[in-house]
Structures are given as structure tokens and as C-alpha cells.
Amino acid sequence: MSNAISTLEVPLDSLHAAQLAAPFASRLELCDDLASEGWTPTGEFVKAVRAFTDVSLVVMIRPRFADSPRALTVGAFFATERVMTASKKEIEMAARAGANSVAIGLLTADGDVDMIACAELAKFARGAALDVAFLRTFDLIADRERAMRDITDLAMLRVVTAGVLGWNSAVDSISRRLDVLAQDVRNAHACAPPGRAAVEVVACGGVRTENACEFLGVSPHLHASCRRLGEFSGEEVESLYERMVMTRNARSAR
């Protein structure tokens, strides 16, 4: 882990989970129906979380319609006119409800970052005083080096990634994923413009207390759902937080 301050981002879709996670998380990523990898949450949910915590709130921007694709493929993240219109309304909602940032991740039919659509939404979000991050749709892109250049050009603050191609992190071992994530970090630093911080690579995909040190050896930024037996666990988020603090302190003392 570098000397950068470590961060823990926790995705969640319930007020109860938010209350358990808030004391330990650097950021809460708010969404709806996390079991299907999340959609845009309601404004009421964002407001309810903001009412009891000052922790940084990230709102996932992924509009859901009755006929929205459920498969987590490139085609599920196209920038149709309907998606763009809904996304802007949801960004406005996030700003009104007290969010600090939004996460977007629209792709082209060729499986690359949709630079035009993402630039439009990023500009819209920044106009509402929101920071902008890139969703885990990064893992649907085969050319990760080009994708990192693209999201750097879009001035994204961070990207969530499991270090695999596709959504199933179990297709590769943690060691192979760590190699990919390490290259992502190198790519981020290589393409960062002078005077601007590199895109933060936020590691995800089965991040838990018992393997946190391995991920922290690559990036100080983790994204973990903190679930045990299918339910959000207050014990896990606290344990993960403590492991991150212990790891940071141990490496700082060297």
C-alpha cells in the first residue's frame, strides 16, 4: 500500500446497512437492489442517509426501466436518449438529496468508454457541484489501458474494478487479479496530466477482512459490500476497517 490515505467504499441499498457502515466507511455508494448489482436509488433513500451522517455519499446512476437489460453485458450500458434523459434527472435528484458524487459508466457498442455520453453526464454533474467516478462497467472493457486513458481524459476521480474481464470475479484467482489491478494503477499514474492526481483504482470483488492486506498491497482504496451469509454485516465492516487501519499503521512504521 502506498503512502496515500486508505479509503473504504461500501455499496448498500438499505437504511439499516447505511447506519451500520457509516461509522467505518470513507464513502457510502447508495443504490437500489444491490443483489442485481445496483440501480439508481430513490431520492428519499439518499435524503434519509444524509439525515444521519456526514460521510461522503456516492449515488449510482443506472436508470431502470421495465425493459432494462438485466444481464451485465456491454449492451446493458448503452447511452440511449431515454437513458441520458433519465440519468440527468437522477443526477439532479442526487444533488438535491445531499450526495457528494455520482458514479456513471456508459459504454459504446464496441465495448469502450462512451466518451461523448460520459462527458455530457460528467459536465452536468459537475455543474450540480458533484464529483464524478466511473462504475465497475470498466470491467466490461477489454482494452483496460485505453479505458484508463479515457476516464483520465474525462477527469474521473476513481474507478471501481475487480481486475477481471466481465462481472464474475471468481473467473480468476486473487493473485492474477492483483496483477491486473497493479497494472491499472501504473496506467493511471502514467496518463495522469501534470498537476492532477491519478485516477484512484478502487479494488472490489470479494474484498473481505481476511484478504484485505493482499488488495491493499496494490491499492489503498477498497470497495466492499461487507456481507456475510447474504446479509450486510456490521461486524464485517468494522473488522475490515480495523484491518485497514492496522495495515496502514504497520506499513507507515517501517
N, C-alpha and C positions, 0 to 999 in steps of 0.2 A: 504494500500500500504506500502511495506517495505521501508527501507531507500535506496534501490537500485535506481539508476538513471532510471527514466522512459524513455521508448522509444516508438516511433510511427513508425510502418512499414506500408507503403502504397503500395498495389499492383496496377499496372496500365499497360496499353497497348498502350498508345498514348503519343506522344511528348508533346502535349498540356497539358495533365494531369500531366506529369512529371514536366513541367515548373511551374504549379500551386502548386504542392505538395512539390517541393524541398526546399523551404524556411522554411517549418514546419516539415518535416519528418526527423526521425533519419536514416531511410533506405527507399529506393525505391525497391520494388520487381518487376522486369521487366518480363513481359510475353507477350504472344500473345493471342488474343481472350479471354479476361477475362470473357466474358459472358458465356463461356463454362468451366469456372474455370481455364483457362490458359494453355498454352503450351510454349515450349521454344521460346523466342523471336529471332529475327534476330540479327546478329552481327551489322548491320547498325543501328538498333534501339538503341542497347546498346551504341555504339560509339556516336550517336547523343545526348543521355542523358549525357554521360560522358563529352561531349564537353562544356556543360554549367553549370555543377555543380560538386562540390566535395563531395556531400553527398554519403554515403555508398550505393552501388548498389548490390542487390541480383538478380541473374539470376535463374529463374525457369528452372529446367532441366526435361522436359517432352516431349520427341520426338513425333512428329506427323507424321503419315503415312496415305496414302489414306484409309487404312482399320483399322486405330486405333479405338479401342472401345471408344464410346462417353459416355457410361454410367459410372457413378462414383462409380464403384464397385471394389472389390479386384482384379478381373480379368483384369482390365484396367491398372494395375501397376505391371505386371509380368516382370521379367528380362530375356527376350528372348535375343538371340545372337544379333539380329537386334537392339533391344533397347539399349543393352550395348555398341555396336559399335557407334551408333548414339549419345548416352549420352556422351561418351568420346570426340567425335568431338565437341559437343556443349559446353562441359567444356573448351576445348581448345579455342573455339571461345570466351567464356565469359572472359577468362584470357586476350586474345589479345585485346579485346574491352574495357578493363578497369574496369571490375567488381571487387568487393571486396570479394564476396562469391557466392556460389551456394546453391540451395535447392534441395534435392533429396528425394525420398520416395518410393523405390521399396518394394514390398510385396511378400510373398510366397503364394502358393496355399492354405495353411492352414490359411491364414489371419494374418500372423505375419510379423514382420520386416524381410526382406531378408538380413540376416547378411552377407552372402558371397558377394552378389552383391553390397550392400551398402558399405561394407568395401572396395571393389575394387574401386568403384567410389570415395569414400572419399579419399582414398590414392592417386588416380590420381589427384583429385582436389587440395589436399594439395601440391602435387608435382608441381602444377602450381601456388603456393602461394595464393590459395583461401581458405577462411574459408568455413565450411560446416554446413548447417542447415537441418532439417527434415521437409518435406512438411506436409500439412494437411491430407495426407493419414493416419496419426496417428489416425484419427477419424474412419477409417475403421477397426481398430483393436479392438477386444472385450476385450482382456486382457491388459488394459492400464498400469498396474503396470509392467508387464513383458516387454511391449513395451518401457517404460521409462528406464528400466534397459538396454535394448538392445541399445537404442540410446545413453545412457550414455557410454556404453562399446565402441560404435563407436566414442566417443568423439565429438558428435554433440554439437554445441553451443546453439541451441534453437530449439523449435518445435512450429509450429502454430497449434492451436486446438480450436474448438468451444465448447468442453466439451460435445459432444454427440457421439452416435454411428451412423455413417452414415454421409451423407453430408448435410442433411436438418436440420439446427439449430433450425427451428421452431417446431420440434417434442417435444422439452422440454422447459419449462419455463426458464427464465434467472436465477431464484433462484436455480433451480435444476442444471443448467449448472455450476453455480458458485460453487456449492458443488463439482462437478466433477473436475473443474479446481483447486480448493483448494487442493483436494487430489492429483492431478497431481503435484502440486508444492511441496507438502510434499514428494511424491515419488521421485521427482527429487533431493531433498536435502538428502533424506535418502540413495540414492545409489551413490551420488557423491563421488569419491575417495578423500582421504585426499590431500589437496593442490590444488584441481581443483574445479572451480566454478560449481555449479549445472547447469544442462540444463535449459535455460530460457523458461518458459512457456509463449507463446505469444498468448493472447486471441483474438479470431476472431468470426465472425458470427453475423452480425447485430450490431457491435460496432458503436455507434454514440455519439454525444455530450451529448445527454440527458441521456444516460445510462453509460457513461464512468466512472463515480465515482463508480458505482457498480462493474465493471470489475477491476478497479484499486484497489479496496479493496482486491482483490485476487492476482493480479499480476501487477507490474508496466509496463508491456510490452503489447502493443496493436497492433493489425493488423486490419486496417480498410480501406475499399475501398472508403469511403468518397463520395458516390454517392447520389444524390437527383433526383428523377423522372427519374432514369435510366441513368443519365449523371454524370460524375465526377464534383464535386462542389468545387471550390476554397474556397467558404465561409465555407463549412463544414469542410475542412481540417484545415483551420485557427481557426475556432471555437473549434474544437476538441483539437487542440494543446493548445489553451488558457485554455481550461478546465483542461487539464492535468497539465499545469503549476500551475494553481490556486489550484488544489487539492494537488499537491506535496508541495507547499508552505504552505498551511493551515495545513497539517499534520506534516510538519517539525517544525512549530511554536508551536506545542502542547508540 
